[in-house]
């Protein structure tokens, strides 16, 4: 080390000491250390430790009787040892001196081994029980979401619909608002062509058209419209028919066209269909025979314009029929038994359910949607589409 | 924790000879409990350790926090301390490590939250200003942390290379390297400023 370096080191040492001498710590350092040592632990840590201790205590209290049972079950090992010894003796008698045969190996297999007692022998059953508890908990958590998954997939509703379709029909499916429509006593006019005005029972599913019930004279004329056998042909008679509060008196244009299942796709001009026939609904151009009329898609208040526009084939008569104008009649018809009950069904239930919504491609998604979602927006009719399919079969 | 007996450590404490390894200060009897040992070590080394930490972290309050935390840690781990004679080495190493942590955290804090200039200088800032008044200390600040630690432990603590290596957790060769590079850099800085 050169002299310069030594001088540097000495200078550095002096400077550091001089600088550090100016630092004077506060005199209560020991009290602060004591306070830190006696200070309680943070609350989360304390809670964590307490919970851990409680869990350990509970686990030990739960495992103690289990270990006792395990010990108690280990007693019959003596009998196994006796059996093994007898087998071994028998094998020796049979085989004589020499290598042990199969019987000897078996006897050796069951020979009681004098293993030293384990100190933590209870750990194995404890670990097994812990694993079992974990598996059970996982299974419970997994199965908890299963009903929701089934419901969301639509399978559940499909099944329930098949079961509760007869009579009043699927709840909330008729008017799309969850209100049940009483089933009509007669569905004799099941043939769509036989219905005056070519109104399909599928009209039930059309909420906007329901409001036209009072206006469509054809609806009252249909025997299937009124729930009572003595159905009055007056339009007003349809009012008590449909219990749906959703009826709107708005003159919603509703096309009345016979469905595609009808042998004649061109609907016969019914009084309800054509404005000239005395339809009080005032649906301009709602006659299905006109073909060009697509009021459901044209009018914003139709309530299902979205479904109509999303129809794959606008020219298809059945699609328009599904939006029939005489909604009261439709509502009554919707309450009728399903199509599969009708022997005249041209569409099998399998077909009907395979295509739950023949009216609208987008409504098919809404078919499995809850009624609350259906009432929102324009896809209200989607909730009752399958029923209309079934009705169309009649 | 009980108060230490006055006769336990009758060695006079000089403010600037803090970390000199003298057996009377370093050795702690094996039979002592944690409270008594901490009290004795506090009486003997607290001030010097705070100054060492102040040279490293450039903050008196933080230095006190660092040293107190080191004492607390030693008290909690007293049973795990195999050799009670190395209690002072444990304290020194703990102070150095915690000072590193403080500096590391301070870098992040300074990067994210700029400090507004205070209106009135406090006593703590006066101490810092006193520390930084010296050109040598200012030059010391420009050194890397390892080199600064090596220099402080070497020339302020008067520790040997082995003790510095134990305190810094590095080898003796690394201590030599850090010390030599620090001295070279410090000389360059001082000659440039001069």
Interface residues (C-beta under 8 A of the other chain):
Chain A: X5 X8 X9 X11 X12 X13 X15 X16 X17 X18 X19 X20 X21 X22 X23 X24 X25 X26 X29 X30 X32 X33 X34 X36 X37
Chain B: X1 X15 X16 X18 X38 X39 X42 X46 X47 X50 X51 X52 X54 X55 X60 X63 X64 X67 X68 X69 X71 X72 X75 X76 X127 X130 X131 X133 X134 X136 X137 X140 X151 X152 X155 X156 X158 X183 X186 X187
